[in-house]
Amino acid sequence: MNLTRRNILFFLFYVSFCSAAENKPFASNREVFFIVSDSMINKIAAQQLQQYSLITIKTNNDTFTNYFRQHFIKSLISNNKTVFENSETASEATLELSVQESSVFFGDVFTESFLGKKKVERSIRLSLIATLTSLSNGKILFSKQISESVVDTVNYADIEKMNNASLPMTNFQRPELSFFDSFLEPAIVIFSTGVAVYLFFTIRS
């Protein structure tokens, strides 16, 4: 009986420990977008702006591009570029940026183990057109659509926390739970917990 009691207590402790271990924070959708935009600007700076240190930045006047504008500037400055917003007389080249796509997609709900936490695959994609023009002769040096995606796995329960409702680029459709996830699994958990509690007090008495 003592052995059975210890096994039950160990099981309950193990479930609680695993649940606590899985409660790690995930980056919000906005934070991931900023990580992706940093990566894209870093690549442009490394591959196209090597010989230019004075850059005038121009961006389309749309909601998505305007939201990323200041972050684009911050990324360029972190790459040791002197950035101008309006003046072209002091710079060497003009970098025009326009966001074409920003999307968040969640896949199907799954669990990695029986009674484990529900998880989903999150895919965040950012796509922009970058055009670099020399100010000495007006020659277009570079014009290309650049896209980058980040795919990770997050807890289904944390989806709402990771969304930034004020930002249109982070809107998403919440994935639907299957019949097993919605009804059968919770019923199994409740039944198993009830059995464990019943056995604990029955053995104890």
N, C-alpha and C positions, 0 to 999 in steps of 0.2 A: 504494500500500500504506500509506504514511504517513497519507494522508487517511482510509482505511478504519479504520486503527488509532485515529486521533483521534475518528472518529465513534463507534466502539465505546466508547471511554473516556468520551466525552461522554454517551453514553446511560446508562452505568452510574452516572456521577456525578449525572446528572439524576434518575434513579430514587431514588438515595440521598438527594438533597437534598429531593425531594418527600416522601419518607417521613418525613424529619426534620421538615419543616415542618408535617406533619399531626399530629405527636405533641403537640398542645396538650392541656393538662389540661381535663377537663370537670367541672362541678359534680356532686357526688354527688346521689343521689336525696333524701337527707335535707336537703342544702343547698338544693335547689330547693323542697322542701316549706316550709322556713323562709322563703324569699323570697316564696312564695305567701301564707303566713300573715301575713307583714308587710304585704303589699299589701292583704289583706282587712281587717286591723285599721286600717290607715291610712285606708281608705275609710269604715269605720264611724265612726272618730273625726272625719273631715272632714264627713261627711254627717249623722250622728245625735248626736254628742256635742259639738257646737259650744258649747252653753251650759252644759255640765257639766264641771267640773274635778276633782271628787271622786267617784270611781267605786269601787263595791264589785263585785268580779268573782266570779262563781260558775260552776263548770264541772261537767258530768256526771262521775260517777265511773266512767268506762270507760277502757280502755287507750289508745285513740286520743286522746281529749280530754285525759286526764291528761298524756300525753306533750307536748302543745302548751301546756299551762297556763302554765308559766313563760315560754315565748316570747310568749304573748299578753300577759302582764303586762309584759314588757320592751317590747313594741311600744306598749302604752298609755302607759307612762312616757316613751317617746321622743316621744310626741305631747303631752307636757306635761300629762299627767293624773296626779293623785295617786290611787294605787290601794290599796284596802283588800281584804284577803282574807276577814276574818270580821266586822269591825265595820260595821254599817249606820247607826249613830247619827251618825257623823261625815261620811258621804258624802251625795251628792245623788241618786244613781241607782244601780241595780243592773244590771249587764250579765251576762246568762247566755249562756254559749257551749257548744255541743255539736257535736262533729265527727260528721258523718253519713257521709262517704265520704272515703277517701284511697286513691288508686290510682296504679299505675305501669303503663303499657302500651307495649310496643315493637312497631313495625310490621314489615313485611317487610324483609329484607336487600337492599341495593342498592349499586352502585358508581357514582360520578360520572364515572369514566373507565375505559378498559380497563386492567386490572391495578391499578386504584386501590384504596384501602382500602375494606373492606366497612363500610357504615354502616347505621344504622337510625334511624327517626324515633321519638323518645321523647315520650310524652305523660304528664304528671303532673297529677293533678286533686285538688283539695281542696274539700270542701263542708261547711259548718257552718250551724247555726241560731243566730241571735243575737236575743236578746230584751232590750229595755231597759225598765226599770220605774222610774217616779218614786217616790222614797221619801217625798215630801211628802204624796201622796194615793193611792199605790198604783196609779196609772194605768199601763197598758202603753202605752208611747210608740212602740214599734217591735218587730216580731217578723217575721223573714223568714229564709228559707234563702238563703244566699249561696254561690255556687260560682265557682271560678276555675281555669283550666288554663294550663299552660305547655307548649308544643310546641317541641322543638329537634331537631337532628340530632347524633348521637354515633357514635363508632367502635364497631363491633360487638365488637371485641376488648376494649374497656374496660367492657363491661356489668357484669362481675363486680366490678370495682374500684369502680364507682359505686353498687353496692348496699350497703346496711347491713343485714346479715342479722339483727341483733338487734332490728330494728324491724319489726313485722308489716305496717306500712303501706307498706313498700318492697319487699315480696316481689313477684316477677314470674315470668312464664314466658318463658324464653329463646327467641327466634325461631329457627326451623329454617333451616339453609342449604339452598339448592337444589342439585340435582345438579351444575350448572355450578360453583357456589361451592365445593362440597365436594371435587370430583374433577377436573373439567376445567381450571379456572383454575390450581390448584396445579401440575397436570401441564404446562400451557403455560409457567408461570413457570420450572419446573425445566428444561424443554427449552430455553427461550430463553436461560437463564443458561448452560447447558452449551454451546450453540452459540456464545455470545459469548466464553466462555473458550477454547473450541477455536480459534475464528478468531483470537483475540488471540495465542495462542502459536504458531499456524501462521504467521501473518503475521510474527511476531517472528523466527521461525527462518528 
